[in-house]
Amino acid sequence: GSVFAMLAILLCVWGQFDKDEWTPDEPRVVAIAIEMAQSNDFIIPHLAGEPFVEKPPLYFALAASAIKILPQLSPVNAIRTLNTILAILSLYFTYLLGRDLLNKQGGLLALIVLGSMFGFISNTHWSRVDNLLTLSLVAGVWSFYYGLSKGRFAYLLLASIFAGISFLTKGLIGVVSLGICWFSFWVAYYFSLKNEQIRTSIERRFYLNNTLIWHALAVFLLVVICAGWIILFWLQGTDATWHEWFWVNNVGRFTGTAQELGHLHPGQPFYYIKASLEYSLPWSPFLIAWFCSAIYRMYKRQPLYFGELFLLFSIALNLIILTLSDTKRSLYLFPLLPLFAVVIVYAVLLVQRNWVKYYQGFWLGLCAILTLAILTSPIYASTFGKKLPSNVVQILSQFRPEHFIVLLCVVILLLWYRKTSKSKPMNLALACFVLFFTAFGILNKPINAYKSMVADSHEFLEKMVDANEVQIAGYMLNETTRSILYIYGSRKLSSLPDFKRAIEVLEGRDQKFNSLVIDQSEVVELLKIQLTEDHFQLKILAEEHPRSDKKHSAIYWLKAERN
């Protein structure tokens, strides 16, 4: 078990580095962190000179600190170092939670389950604020559970600090998620008192006066942490930034009124059911089996472990809140995966069915086929010549040193495993580790060649090198474009408020700007139509396609000339 735990930790590092900023989200995160490191403004994040209040500043502040502390690394690799540390800490607190809900072996298995989950592996290799939110949630859950179950109430203060970190990472939803878990603890405690069969020593540890006092102190500490930033944000910001942060990003995302932020899926009550099955692979069948078993045992009035009740209510209530929100992303499940991991351990211990053997065989076979396909990709990569860019096909077509290194590591791992005692959970974990070690080791380079925006961004910026930045404005630029212009060229373009002003700039009637940068082809066509009516001709000074969708995504630097 300890070897598999080390493999899970190693996988947090493997494949993290030597790649550029990938969409979605990473260019924005890196640009904000670089600007924060340069400006030392840790209260209000900025993106290319404009306030970015979609999320509180803590993750960006840590990323900026990583950039400063590790100047020998590129900014993106410094931030990936931070992500690696956060992922390993999330595994550690998952171990602690599993240990205290079950035993040491259960904690170790929970760590291994989480470390081999598709949702955990994929998201911890992406620079997003959710990495810190995941850590703060599982650490907060463990802190208050340990404090309440062991009678060590001072740990409630630690839970309060992690709740504050959740708030400073992603706003109100962070505190709400952890608060739901705390509420679920007490609901589970209430049910355990009603069931004589599952009473434990935990019941005798609760002394009302002590818990009330420590809870009051914890709430006070949380208020101090949250209010400290809110007051500084209010003093440094404006009414517009406050409205954008609180009403648009916190309230609007839930109600669906913030349509400009995207990811709207009103209704769709089963959205997160599908996402849960995807993110918990390869352990999804165990998750389903445990949930059905828990519901059946509750219906039959059969006893559930206290930890099962606690996790059942925590996960179910969080999923209900996420489902009620009109803004939905599979990513929002990421912070709940440590809880999923402990639940799956319960399932592994409880479920003894023939289907487990057949599912294990299916998954091992699938992973073996995918691993072999990746290792032998140079043999057939040329068949993708019409579907992939030539530089990507060229990389895929070569047997590189990475192929032999990965193959050697896989062979050594399999030979070692043959000599050890085997269990069904370890078989699934091993298959996942082999697959992801192979995928990250061999596919990262061609994927980076496909997704990298460095070359095209530099070409676009080189064409603007003699232009005065003050005279160039941006119009309807998305966050990715603003990010790459800042990361690769330190360009901070002022954003025009409307179409009329854009026309005035192009026609030379604006006193401040004389050209535009636009990243939407549809808008360029609309500008052409209006300029033609005004007897002007649109002139494209520069055009590049930095994003992976070369056909439909472009950046334009525009001027207009009178006919």
RODO-2510 file (C-alpha; in nm, 4 decimals, decimal comma):
residues 563
     n   res          X          Y          Z
     1     g     0,0000     0,0000     0,0000
     2     s     0,2764     0,2448     0,0841
     3     v     0,4364     0,1924    -0,2599
     4     f     0,1064     0,2736    -0,4288
     5     a     0,0750     0,5825    -0,2104
     6     m     0,4183     0,6920    -0,3318
     7     l     0,3066     0,6321    -0,6908
     8     a     0,0028     0,8533    -0,6311
     9     i     0,2296     1,1267    -0,4957
    10     l     0,4745     1,0838    -0,7847
    11     l     0,1886     1,1168    -1,0327
    12     c     0,1171     1,4629    -0,8871
    13     v     0,4611     1,5663    -1,0149
    14     w     0,4834     1,3575    -1,3324
    15     g     0,3654     1,5507    -1,6372
    16     q     0,3279     1,8839    -1,4589
    17     f     0,6149     2,0703    -1,6195
    18     d     0,7696     2,1518    -1,9571
    19     k     0,4451     2,2636    -2,1151
    20     d     0,2981     2,6058    -2,1854
    21     e    -0,0221     2,7632    -2,0626
    22     w    -0,3160     2,5569    -2,1872
    23     t    -0,6690     2,6764    -2,2388
    24     p    -0,9069     2,6885    -2,0681
    25     d    -0,8174     2,9003    -1,7643
    26     e    -0,4387     2,8652    -1,7465
    27     p    -0,3429     3,1731    -1,9543
    28     r    -0,5658     3,3878    -1,7345
    29     v    -0,4266     3,2432    -1,4118
    30     v    -0,0651     3,2905    -1,5225
    31     a    -0,1263     3,6464    -1,6475
    32     i    -0,2948     3,7494    -1,3214
    33     a    -0,0169     3,5928    -1,1133
    34     i     0,2583     3,7637    -1,3163
    35     e     0,0890     4,1016    -1,2844
    36     m     0,0339     4,0519    -0,9118
    37     a     0,4002     3,9572    -0,8657
    38     q     0,5034     4,2761    -1,0452
    39     s     0,2543     4,5145    -0,8825
    40     n     0,2547     4,3649    -0,5289
    41     d    -0,1200     4,4347    -0,5164
    42     f    -0,2472     4,1265    -0,3317
    43     i    -0,5957     4,2618    -0,2582
    44     i    -0,7566     4,2980    -0,6015
    45     p    -0,6322     4,0738    -0,8840
    46     h    -0,5757     4,2422    -1,2208
    47     l    -0,5771     4,0964    -1,5701
    48     a    -0,3766     4,3034    -1,8200
    49     g    -0,4333     4,6200    -1,6226
    50     e    -0,8047     4,5742    -1,5513
    51     p    -0,9519     4,4521    -1,2204
    52     f    -1,0372     4,0820    -1,2253
    53     v    -1,2784     4,0232    -0,9389
    54     e    -1,4330     3,6985    -1,0558
    55     k    -1,2532     3,5281    -0,7663
    56     p    -1,0822     3,6436    -0,4453
    57     p    -0,7038     3,6805    -0,4562
    58     l    -0,5572     3,4030    -0,2385
    59     y    -0,4666     3,1478    -0,5069
    60     f    -0,3276     3,4224    -0,7305
    61     a    -0,1286     3,5609    -0,4369
    62     l     0,0244     3,2183    -0,3715
    63     a     0,0985     3,1815    -0,7438
    64     a     0,2607     3,5270    -0,7493
    65     s     0,4666     3,4316    -0,4443
    66     a     0,5785     3,1122    -0,6202
    67     i     0,6947     3,3211    -0,9171
    68     k     0,8980     3,5427    -0,6830
    69     i     1,0393     3,2585    -0,4750
    70     l     1,1368     3,0515    -0,7814
    71     p     1,2822     3,3054    -1,0266
    72     q     1,4904     3,0324    -1,1891
    73     l     1,1678     2,8771    -1,3209
    74     s     0,9359     3,0215    -1,5803
    75     p     0,6171     3,1699    -1,4297
    76     v     0,4041     2,8819    -1,5561
    77     n     0,6399     2,6210    -1,4058
    78     a     0,6556     2,8108    -1,0761
    79     i     0,2755     2,7984    -1,0598
    80     r     0,2767     2,4296    -1,1485
    81     t     0,5120     2,3752    -0,8550
    82     l     0,2441     2,5314    -0,6342
    83     n    -0,0189     2,3023    -0,7889
    84     t     0,1981     1,9996    -0,7124
    85     i     0,2292     2,0972    -0,3464
    86     l    -0,1461     2,1566    -0,3184
    87     a    -0,2212     1,8179    -0,4777
    88     i     0,0122     1,6312    -0,2413
    89     l    -0,1381     1,8100     0,0595
    90     s    -0,4880     1,7173    -0,0614
    91     l    -0,3792     1,3527    -0,0719
    92     y    -0,2358     1,3845     0,2797
    93     f    -0,5540     1,5279     0,4326
    94     t    -0,7591     1,2656     0,2496
    95     y    -0,5419     1,0056     0,4207
    96     l    -0,6081     1,1711     0,7585
    97     l    -0,9827     1,1792     0,6973
    98     g    -0,9896     0,8144     0,5901
    99     r    -0,7705     0,7176     0,8852
   100     d    -0,9996     0,8817     1,1410
   101     l    -1,3227     0,7620     0,9801
   102     l    -1,1912     0,4075     0,9306
   103     n    -0,8326     0,3155     1,0222
   104     k    -0,4790     0,3653     0,8919
   105     q    -0,5264     0,1108     0,6167
   106     g    -0,8504     0,2805     0,5150
   107     g    -0,6756     0,6171     0,5065
   108     l    -0,3983     0,4792     0,2873
   109     l    -0,6520     0,3243     0,0519
   110     a    -0,8430     0,6555     0,0357
   111     l    -0,5206     0,8305    -0,0660
   112     i    -0,4586     0,5714    -0,3383
   113     v    -0,8173     0,5884    -0,4646
   114     l    -0,8063     0,9683    -0,4878
   115     g    -0,4619     0,9633    -0,6486
   116     s    -0,5851     0,7310    -0,9233
   117     m    -0,9124     0,9135    -0,9980
   118     f    -0,9457     1,0652    -1,3436
   119     g    -1,0963     1,3878    -1,2079
   120     f    -0,8205     1,4378    -0,9514
   121     i    -0,5315     1,3576    -1,1847
   122     s    -0,6557     1,5757    -1,4702
   123     n    -0,7436     1,8782    -1,2566
   124     t    -0,4297     1,8801    -1,0420
   125     h    -0,2293     1,9047    -1,3657
   126     w    -0,4153     2,2254    -1,4560
   127     s    -0,3481     2,5673    -1,3026
   128     r    -0,6803     2,6634    -1,1469
   129     v    -0,7944     2,8103    -0,8173
   130     d    -0,9889     2,4879    -0,7552
   131     n    -0,6641     2,3160    -0,6548
   132     l    -0,6515     2,5336    -0,3431
   133     l    -1,0274     2,5015    -0,2863
   134     t    -0,9982     2,1202    -0,2905
   135     l    -0,7217     2,1281    -0,0311
   136     s    -0,9036     2,3739     0,1964
   137     l    -1,2275     2,1737     0,1810
   138     v    -1,0802     1,8334     0,2701
   139     a    -0,8481     1,9884     0,5294
   140     g    -1,1407     2,1772     0,6834
   141     v    -1,3585     1,8648     0,6916
   142     w    -1,0846     1,6638     0,8592
   143     s    -1,0136     1,9418     1,1115
   144     f    -1,3672     1,9772     1,2421
   145     y    -1,4307     1,6020     1,2289
   146     y    -1,1146     1,5304     1,4261
   147     g    -1,1894     1,8075     1,6735
   148     l    -1,5479     1,7028     1,7362
   149     s    -1,4980     1,3262     1,7324
   150     k    -1,1900     1,3282     1,9548
   151     g    -1,3074     1,6037     2,1863
   152     r    -1,0155     1,8265     2,0792
   153     f    -1,2259     2,1319     2,0095
   154     a    -0,9330     2,3623     1,9354
   155     y    -0,9223     2,1953     1,5943
   156     l    -1,2437     2,3842     1,5180
   157     l    -1,0246     2,6947     1,4928
   158     l    -0,8099     2,5178     1,2349
   159     a    -1,1270     2,4261     1,0443
   160     s    -1,2254     2,7925     1,0610
   161     i    -0,8937     2,8942     0,9075
   162     f    -0,9462     2,6480     0,6217
   163     a    -1,2984     2,7840     0,5770
   164     g    -1,1451     3,1299     0,5477
   165     i    -0,9003     2,9973     0,2896
   166     s    -1,1958     2,8523     0,0962
   167     f    -1,3648     3,1924     0,0997
   168     l    -1,0488     3,3760    -0,0076
   169     t    -1,0072     3,1226    -0,2876
   170     k    -1,3505     3,1125    -0,4485
   171     g    -1,5880     3,3275    -0,2477
   172     l    -1,9098     3,2292    -0,0771
   173     i    -1,9360     2,8840    -0,2377
   174     g    -1,6210     2,7739    -0,0558
   175     v    -1,7673     2,8529     0,2858
   176     v    -2,1060     2,7085     0,1874
   177     s    -1,9521     2,3751     0,0812
   178     l    -1,7589     2,3369     0,4038
   179     g    -2,0590     2,4567     0,6059
   180     i    -2,2727     2,1870     0,4449
   181     c    -2,0219     1,9236     0,5552
   182     w    -2,0271     2,0624     0,9104
   183     f    -2,4092     2,0567     0,9096
   184     s    -2,4001     1,7001     0,7756
   185     f    -2,1827     1,5961     1,0678
   186     w    -2,4523     1,7033     1,3120
   187     v    -2,7290     1,5434     1,1055
   188     a    -2,5342     1,2164     1,1093
   189     y    -2,4785     1,2565     1,4841
   190     y    -2,8517     1,3030     1,5380
   191     f    -2,9320     0,9847     1,3448
   192     s    -2,6610     0,7934     1,5282
   193     l    -2,8179     0,8854     1,8616
   194     k    -3,1503     0,7469     1,7454
   195     n    -2,9925     0,4152     1,6508
   196     e    -2,8662     0,2230     1,9507
   197     q    -2,6713    -0,0139     1,7264
   198     i    -2,4259     0,2487     1,6052
   199     r    -2,3690     0,4455     1,9220
   200     t    -1,9979     0,4970     1,9825
   201     s    -1,7741     0,6756     2,2277
   202     i    -1,8189     0,9812     2,0075
   203     e    -2,1509     1,0455     2,1856
   204     r    -1,9879     1,0823     2,5259
   205     r    -1,7397     1,3410     2,4023
   206     f    -1,9935     1,6082     2,3242
   207     y    -2,0351     1,8575     2,6034
   208     l    -2,2756     2,1260     2,4931
   209     n    -2,1084     2,4168     2,6685
   210     n    -1,7639     2,3363     2,5321
   211     t    -1,8841     2,2877     2,1758
   212     l    -2,0828     2,6131     2,1820
   213     i    -1,7872     2,8140     2,3100
   214     w    -1,5443     2,6695     2,0572
   215     h    -1,7939     2,7068     1,7742
   216     a    -1,8431     3,0722     1,8673
   217     l    -1,4660     3,1266     1,8616
   218     a    -1,4399     2,9491     1,5254
   219     v    -1,7164     3,1597     1,3735
   220     f    -1,5540     3,4759     1,5074
   221     l    -1,2191     3,3767     1,3547
   222     l    -1,3863     3,3038     1,0210
   223     v    -1,5599     3,6414     1,0242
   224     v    -1,2302     3,8171     1,0992
   225     i    -1,0558     3,6401     0,8091
   226     c    -1,3322     3,7079     0,5579
   227     a    -1,4098     4,0608     0,6773
   228     g    -1,0417     4,1539     0,6689
   229     w    -1,0224     4,1033     0,2944
   230     i    -1,3728     4,2362     0,2257
   231     i    -1,2930     4,5661     0,4009
   232     l    -0,9638     4,6063     0,2145
   233     f    -1,1393     4,5166    -0,1107
   234     w    -1,4115     4,7753    -0,0412
   235     l    -1,1611     5,0479     0,0445
   236     q    -0,9342     4,9835    -0,2521
   237     g    -1,2019     4,9052    -0,5085
   238     t    -1,5030     5,0870    -0,6450
   239     d    -1,8780     5,0362    -0,6481
   240     a    -1,8348     4,8686    -0,9873
   241     t    -1,5808     4,6152    -0,8594
   242     w    -1,7979     4,5364    -0,5576
   243     h    -2,1024     4,4831    -0,7808
   244     e    -1,8983     4,2648    -1,0154
   245     w    -1,7605     4,0489    -0,7359
   246     f    -2,0626     4,0083    -0,5080
   247     w    -2,3717     4,0435    -0,7246
   248     v    -2,2429     3,9121    -1,0570
   249     n    -1,9972     3,6400    -0,9554
   250     n    -2,1432     3,5158    -0,6264
   251     v    -2,5151     3,5740    -0,6669
   252     g    -2,5403     3,5897    -1,0461
   253     r    -2,3629     3,2582    -1,1029
   254     f    -2,6121     3,0816    -0,8771
   255     t    -2,9256     3,2458    -1,0188
   256     g    -2,8107     3,2366    -1,3815
   257     t    -2,8304     3,6133    -1,4296
   258     a    -2,4546     3,6370    -1,5033
   259     q    -2,4961     3,5067    -1,8574
   260     e    -2,1761     3,6722    -1,9765
   261     l    -1,9741     3,4327    -1,7560
   262     g    -2,0980     3,1284    -1,9483
   263     h    -2,1390     2,7650    -1,8334
   264     l    -2,5142     2,8117    -1,7947
   265     h    -2,7125     2,4890    -1,7697
   266     p    -3,0468     2,5809    -1,6139
   267     g    -3,2439     2,2821    -1,4971
   268     q    -3,0596     1,9645    -1,5957
   269     p    -3,1039     1,7861    -1,2596
   270     f    -2,8792     1,4966    -1,3632
   271     y    -2,5858     1,7080    -1,4836
   272     y    -2,3647     1,6217    -1,1870
   273     i    -2,4632     1,2557    -1,1853
   274     k    -2,2907     1,2115    -1,5199
   275     a    -1,9992     1,4302    -1,4097
   276     s    -1,9597     1,2270    -1,0879
   277     l    -1,9340     0,9021    -1,2824
   278     e    -1,6757     1,0549    -1,5152
   279     y    -1,4616     1,2192    -1,2465
   280     s    -1,4590     0,9137    -1,0183
   281     l    -1,3336     0,6728    -1,2855
   282     p    -1,2223     0,3956    -1,2523
   283     w    -1,4018     0,3748    -0,9197
   284     s    -1,7478     0,4827    -1,0436
   285     p    -1,9144     0,1391    -1,0024
   286     f    -1,8024     0,1285    -0,6380
   287     l    -1,9489     0,4743    -0,5831
   288     i    -2,2812     0,3642    -0,7309
   289     a    -2,2759     0,0387    -0,5333
   290     w    -2,2095     0,2207    -0,2056
   291     f    -2,4797     0,4796    -0,2658
   292     c    -2,7399     0,2134    -0,3498
   293     s    -2,6320     0,0075    -0,0496
   294     a    -2,6562     0,3071     0,1840
   295     i    -3,0046     0,4001     0,0613
   296     y    -3,1188     0,0371     0,0872
   297     r    -2,9859    -0,0016     0,4408
   298     m    -3,1516     0,3230     0,5489
   299     y    -3,4795     0,2085     0,3950
   300     k    -3,4541    -0,1257     0,5741
   301     r    -3,3530     0,0531     0,8953
   302     q    -3,0239    -0,1308     0,8985
   303     p    -2,7293     0,0396     1,0650
   304     l    -2,4811     0,2575     0,8788
   305     y    -2,1441     0,3563     1,0121
   306     f    -2,1341     0,7106     1,1455
   307     g    -1,8779     0,8014     0,8796
   308     e    -2,1057     0,6710     0,6050
   309     l    -2,3947     0,8859     0,7255
   310     f    -2,1686     1,1875     0,7534
   311     l    -2,0301     1,1469     0,4011
   312     l    -2,3677     1,0582     0,2516
   313     f    -2,5259     1,3812     0,3726
   314     s    -2,2156     1,5876     0,2899
   315     i    -2,2012     1,4692    -0,0696
   316     a    -2,5766     1,4641    -0,1306
   317     l    -2,6405     1,8142     0,0050
   318     n    -2,3440     1,9613    -0,1828
   319     l    -2,4662     1,8013    -0,5045
   320     i    -2,8124     1,9454    -0,4461
   321     i    -2,6705     2,2971    -0,4055
   322     l    -2,4565     2,2578    -0,7178
   323     t    -2,7561     2,1278    -0,9123
   324     l    -2,9804     2,4165    -0,8023
   325     s    -2,7277     2,6630    -0,9430
   326     d    -2,7825     2,7575    -1,3079
   327     t    -2,4051     2,7753    -1,3601
   328     k    -2,2672     2,4235    -1,3911
   329     r    -1,9239     2,2789    -1,4733
   330     s    -1,7850     1,9330    -1,4111
   331     l    -1,4910     2,1160    -1,2545
   332     y    -1,7104     2,2188    -0,9603
   333     l    -1,7099     1,8535    -0,8461
   334     f    -1,3334     1,8517    -0,8055
   335     p    -1,3327     1,9707    -0,4388
   336     l    -1,5699     1,6865    -0,3443
   337     l    -1,3461     1,4106    -0,4810
   338     p    -1,1620     1,3501    -0,1489
   339     l    -1,5016     1,2733     0,0070
   340     f    -1,5796     1,0446    -0,2873
   341     a    -1,2504     0,8644    -0,2242
   342     v    -1,3355     0,7812     0,1379
   343     v    -1,6843     0,6689     0,0357
   344     i    -1,5316     0,4369    -0,2243
   345     v    -1,3133     0,2831     0,0471
   346     y    -1,6311     0,1989     0,2392
   347     a    -1,7659     0,0417    -0,0803
   348     v    -1,4503    -0,1624    -0,1383
   349     l    -1,4727    -0,2982     0,2146
   350     l    -1,8459    -0,3697     0,1988
   351     v    -1,9095    -0,4807    -0,1588
   352     q    -1,8203    -0,8426    -0,2317
   353     r    -1,9792    -0,9326    -0,5633
   354     n    -1,8808    -1,1281    -0,8725
   355     w    -1,9224    -0,8187    -1,0883
   356     v    -1,6132    -0,6695    -0,9217
   357     k    -1,3963    -0,9413    -1,0760
   358     y    -1,5435    -0,8858    -1,4230
   359     y    -1,5190    -0,5085    -1,3963
   360     q    -1,1588    -0,5367    -1,2853
   361     g    -1,0818    -0,7510    -1,5900
   362     f    -1,2544    -0,5027    -1,8200
   363     w    -1,0666    -0,2050    -1,6782
   364     l    -0,7300    -0,3785    -1,6823
   365     g    -0,7862    -0,4756    -2,0439
   366     l    -0,8942    -0,1239    -2,1411
   367     c    -0,5931     0,0371    -1,9748
   368     a    -0,3604    -0,2181    -2,1338
   369     i    -0,5005    -0,1392    -2,4810
   370     l    -0,4740     0,2383    -2,4286
   371     t    -0,1216     0,2111    -2,2870
   372     l    -0,0101    -0,0030    -2,5788
   373     a    -0,1736     0,2383    -2,8240
   374     i     0,0169     0,5315    -2,6748
   375     l     0,3502     0,3487    -2,6693
   376     t     0,3150     0,2415    -3,0330
   377     s     0,1689     0,5711    -3,1602
   378     p     0,4683     0,6451    -3,3915
   379     i     0,3713     0,3412    -3,6015
   380     y     0,0299     0,4762    -3,7022
   381     a     0,0515     0,8517    -3,6266
   382     s     0,0830     0,9395    -3,9967
   383     t    -0,2788     0,8317    -4,0512
   384     f    -0,3859     1,1445    -3,8601
   385     g    -0,2124     1,3699    -4,1119
   386     k    -0,5360     1,5302    -4,2340
   387     k    -0,6855     1,5785    -3,8880
   388     l    -0,3902     1,7180    -3,6921
   389     p    -0,1346     1,9936    -3,7627
   390     s     0,1832     1,8720    -3,9304
   391     n     0,4070     1,9611    -3,6344
   392     v     0,1916     1,7492    -3,4025
   393     v     0,1948     1,4528    -3,6423
   394     q     0,5717     1,4863    -3,6737
   395     i     0,6192     1,4591    -3,2972
   396     l     0,3759     1,1675    -3,2705
   397     s     0,5573     0,9846    -3,5504
   398     q     0,8894     0,9724    -3,3661
   399     f     1,0093     0,7189    -3,1122
   400     r     1,1547     0,9581    -2,8570
   401     p     1,3607     0,8861    -2,5410
   402     e     1,0405     0,9306    -2,3427
   403     h     0,8977     0,6134    -2,5022
   404     f     1,1830     0,3984    -2,3763
   405     i     1,1943     0,5614    -2,0324
   406     v     0,8212     0,5103    -1,9833
   407     l     0,8374     0,1550    -2,1163
   408     l     1,1223     0,0703    -1,8796
   409     c     0,9356     0,2169    -1,5809
   410     v     0,6172     0,0283    -1,6713
   411     v     0,8030    -0,3025    -1,7062
   412     i     0,9796    -0,2560    -1,3712
   413     l     0,6491    -0,1676    -1,2042
   414     l     0,4726    -0,4722    -1,3473
   415     l     0,7580    -0,7064    -1,2543
   416     w     0,7538    -0,5725    -0,8991
   417     y     0,3764    -0,6114    -0,8795
   418     r     0,3945    -0,9767    -0,9855
   419     k     0,5923    -1,0556    -0,6694
   420     t     0,3600    -0,8754    -0,4289
   421     s     0,0298    -0,9784    -0,2772
   422     k    -0,2541    -0,8572    -0,4968
   423     s    -0,5920    -0,7107    -0,4108
   424     k    -0,8659    -0,5929    -0,6395
   425     p    -0,8410    -0,2211    -0,5456
   426     m    -0,4665    -0,2289    -0,6041
   427     n    -0,5220    -0,3811    -0,9503
   428     l    -0,7441    -0,0891    -1,0535
   429     a    -0,5054     0,1670    -0,9071
   430     l    -0,2050     0,0084    -1,0784
   431     a    -0,3815     0,0109    -1,4168
   432     c    -0,4578     0,3820    -1,3773
   433     f    -0,1064     0,4702    -1,2660
   434     v     0,0455     0,2885    -1,5640
   435     l    -0,1969     0,4553    -1,8064
   436     f    -0,1424     0,8085    -1,6767
   437     f     0,2338     0,7725    -1,6418
   438     t     0,2384     0,6625    -2,0056
   439     a    -0,0003     0,9347    -2,1231
   440     f     0,1783     1,2203    -1,9455
   441     g     0,5227     1,0937    -2,0402
   442     i     0,4533     1,0515    -2,4119
   443     l     0,1528     1,2676    -2,5047
   444     n     0,2360     1,5884    -2,3189
   445     k     0,4775     1,7028    -2,5903
   446     p     0,2450     1,6587    -2,8922
   447     i    -0,0505     1,8004    -2,6976
   448     n     0,1595     2,1008    -2,6030
   449     a     0,2537     2,1484    -2,9696
   450     y    -0,1189     2,1482    -3,0494
   451     k    -0,2317     2,3785    -2,7684
   452     s     0,0686     2,6094    -2,7277
   453     m     0,0019     2,9721    -2,8151
   454     v     0,3603     3,0933    -2,7769
   455     a     0,4802     3,1004    -3,1389
   456     d     0,1726     3,2634    -3,2938
   457     s     0,1431     3,5106    -3,0072
   458     h     0,5057     3,6185    -3,0502
   459     e     0,4573     3,6591    -3,4257
   460     f     0,1519     3,8783    -3,3691
   461     l     0,3304     4,0888    -3,1074
   462     e     0,6411     4,1280    -3,3225
   463     k     0,4271     4,2945    -3,5900
   464     m     0,3132     4,5415    -3,3239
   465     v     0,6628     4,6032    -3,1878
   466     d     0,6973     4,9546    -3,3339
   467     a     0,3423     5,0551    -3,2493
   468     n     0,2660     5,2814    -2,9569
   469     e     0,0666     5,0804    -2,7047
   470     v    -0,1245     5,3897    -2,5967
   471     q    -0,2687     5,4239    -2,9470
   472     i    -0,3992     5,0647    -2,9666
   473     a    -0,7283     4,9693    -2,8045
   474     g    -0,8969     4,6338    -2,7562
   475     y    -1,2569     4,5668    -2,8469
   476     m    -1,4522     4,2688    -2,7101
   477     l    -1,1319     4,0793    -2,6323
   478     n    -1,1813     3,7580    -2,4397
   479     e    -0,9769     3,6792    -2,1309
   480     t    -0,7448     3,4392    -2,3131
   481     t    -0,6422     3,7007    -2,5711
   482     r    -0,5847     3,9661    -2,3065
   483     s    -0,3800     3,7125    -2,1099
   484     i    -0,1467     3,6045    -2,3892
   485     l    -0,0867     3,9655    -2,5002
   486     y     0,0219     4,0410    -2,1445
   487     i     0,2221     3,7217    -2,0804
   488     y     0,4226     3,7340    -2,4037
   489     g     0,4316     4,1062    -2,4739
   490     s     0,3357     4,2890    -2,1518
   491     r     0,0579     4,4600    -2,3509
   492     k    -0,2216     4,6199    -2,1516
   493     l    -0,4853     4,7321    -2,3999
   494     s    -0,7703     4,9575    -2,2908
   495     s    -1,1106     4,8057    -2,3667
   496     l    -1,3582     5,0087    -2,5709
   497     p    -1,7121     5,0216    -2,4323
   498     d    -1,9191     4,9963    -2,7519
   499     f    -1,9349     4,9442    -3,1290
   500     k    -1,9710     5,3143    -3,2039
   501     r    -1,6405     5,3952    -3,0332
   502     a    -1,4704     5,1139    -3,2256
   503     i    -1,5855     5,2662    -3,5557
   504     e    -1,4633     5,6091    -3,4465
   505     v    -1,1187     5,4663    -3,3684
   506     l    -1,0896     5,2895    -3,7050
   507     e    -1,2065     5,5963    -3,8986
   508     g    -0,9507     5,8168    -3,7220
   509     r    -1,2096     6,0243    -3,5345
   510     d    -1,0952     5,9210    -3,1865
   511     q    -0,8541     6,1478    -3,0028
   512     k    -0,6855     5,8701    -2,8047
   513     f    -0,6668     5,5562    -3,0208
   514     n    -0,5949     5,4893    -3,3877
   515     s    -0,6166     5,1076    -3,4217
   516     l    -0,7906     4,8063    -3,2696
   517     v    -0,7113     4,4504    -3,1619
   518     i    -1,0089     4,2138    -3,2004
   519     d    -1,0373     3,8370    -3,1570
   520     q    -1,3814     3,7693    -3,3026
   521     s    -1,4221     3,7143    -3,6767
   522     e    -1,7939     3,7932    -3,6597
   523     v    -1,7203     4,1368    -3,5149
   524     v    -1,4658     4,2025    -3,7902
   525     e    -1,7335     4,1341    -4,0501
   526     l    -1,9737     4,3748    -3,8798
   527     l    -1,7035     4,6408    -3,8752
   528     k    -1,6400     4,5873    -4,2459
   529     i    -2,0074     4,6431    -4,3263
   530     q    -2,0268     4,9674    -4,1267
   531     l    -1,6970     5,0965    -4,2632
   532     t    -1,8077     5,0265    -4,6209
   533     e    -2,1204     5,2323    -4,5619
   534     d    -1,8993     5,5151    -4,4349
   535     h    -1,6704     5,4836    -4,7421
   536     f    -1,3809     5,3302    -4,5520
   537     q    -1,1877     5,0121    -4,6166
   538     l    -1,0764     4,7862    -4,3325
   539     k    -0,7042     4,7128    -4,3279
   540     i    -0,5664     4,4109    -4,1434
   541     l    -0,2235     4,5055    -4,0053
   542     a    -0,1660     4,1666    -3,8431
   543     e    -0,3502     3,8365    -3,8157
   544     e    -0,2513     3,5236    -3,6254
   545     h    -0,4213     3,2083    -3,4985
   546     p    -0,2659     3,1247    -3,1609
   547     r    -0,5439     2,9046    -3,0288
   548     s    -0,5808     2,5385    -3,1248
   549     d    -0,8974     2,6103    -3,3262
   550     k    -0,7053     2,7644    -3,6165
   551     k    -1,0019     2,7875    -3,8529
   552     h    -1,2440     2,9749    -3,6306
   553     s    -1,0206     3,1582    -3,3853
   554     a    -0,7909     3,4497    -3,4747
   555     i    -0,6485     3,7758    -3,3430
   556     y    -0,6608     4,0825    -3,5676
   557     w    -0,4859     4,4193    -3,5509
   558     l    -0,6999     4,6557    -3,7537
   559     k    -0,7009     5,0030    -3,9062
   560     a    -0,9190     5,1655    -4,1709
   561     e    -0,8437     5,3801    -4,4732
   562     r    -1,0795     5,6127    -4,6595
   563     n    -1,1727     5,4899    -5,0071
***
